[in-house]
Amino acid sequence: EAGVAQSPRYKIIEKRQSVAFWCNPISGHATLYWYQQILGQGPKLLIQFQNNGVVDDSQLPKDRFSAERLKGVDSTLKIQPAKLEDSAVYLCASSSFYGRTGSTDTQYFGPGTRLTVL
Amino acid sequence: SQKIEQNSEALNIQEGKTATLTCNYTNYSPAYLQWYRQDPGRGPVFLLLIRENEKEKRKERLKVTFDTTLKQSLFHITASQPADSATYLCALERNNRLAFGKGNQVVVIP
C-alpha cells in the first residue's frame, strides 16, 4: 500500500512570497489533515478535511493560510504572503476515519515539506 | 489552556535496558492517548493507542500505561536496541483531533 505523498520535500522562499504544498493521501482515506511542526515542537493541527469538507480549521491562520481538497482526494496548502515564523515542516496525514462519534482511526503521515522563509 | 508535557532532555540509555518516557497533561480530557515515533526528516509513525478506560497496553517490546486521575501516561521500551533511537511523541485525541507533545528523544547506546 502506497503511503501519503507530499511535494515538494524542501522549499526556500523569501518573506512575503507565496508557496503551495501538495498532498496525496492513502487511497480510500476519507480524512486528511495538515500539521505544522516547528523545530523542536510537536506537530500542530492546522486543518482537518473529511472528504472535501472542512471539519476543523480553528488553528489555521486564515489571513495568510488557505487549504482545499477538491474532489475529496488530493489537497493543497497555500501560504500567501509568507512570514519568517512560517519556517517549519508541513506534514500531511490521512486516515480512514469517517466521522463516527466515539471512534478513532490511525493517522498515517507523509514525509513532510520543509519550508524555510528568509 | 491545555498543556502536554514531555521531558525536553534526551534520554540516553544502555542497550538492553528499559527506557521509560513520561507524558503529563492538563486541562484536557482525551478519549484516547497515542504514542508516535519520529525519525529525523520523516513524519511521525503510529505505535500504540490506549483508551481512557484502559490502564495498560502492550505491543511487542512496547508498553503504555494511562492514568486519567494523574493525567499521565508512561511509555516503556524494554530490551532497548540502537534501532530504537528516535524521538517519541505522545498525542492526546478527542473527536479524532490530535494534540501532540514536544516529543522526547531517546538515544540507545550500544
Contacts between the chains, C-beta under 8 A, distances in Angstrom:
chain1	res1	chain2	res2	distance
A	4	B	43	7.5
A	31	B	96	7.0
A	40	B	102	6.7
A	41	B	102	5.5
A	42	B	4	7.6
A	42	B	89	5.3
A	42	B	91	7.5
A	42	B	100	3.1
A	42	B	101	5.3
A	42	B	102	5.1
A	42	B	103	5.6
A	43	B	44	6.8
A	43	B	89	7.7
A	43	B	98	7.7
A	43	B	100	5.1
A	44	B	100	7.2
A	45	B	97	6.0
A	45	B	98	6.5
A	45	B	99	7.4
A	48	B	96	7.6
A	48	B	97	6.5
A	56	B	97	6.1
A	91	B	43	5.2
A	91	B	44	7.6
A	93	B	43	7.3
A	95	B	96	7.4
A	97	B	96	5.0
A	99	B	96	7.8
A	101	B	95	7.7
A	102	B	31	7.2
A	103	B	96	7.9
A	104	B	31	7.2
A	104	B	32	5.5
A	104	B	49	7.2
A	104	B	93	6.1
A	104	B	96	5.8
A	105	B	96	7.4
A	106	B	46	4.8
A	106	B	49	7.5
A	107	B	46	6.7
A	107	B	98	6.7
A	108	B	46	7.4
A	109	B	43	3.1
A	109	B	44	5.1
A	109	B	45	7.1
A	110	B	43	5.4
A	111	B	41	7.2
A	111	B	42	5.8
A	111	B	43	5.5
A	112	B	41	8.0
A	112	B	42	7.6
A	112	B	43	5.4
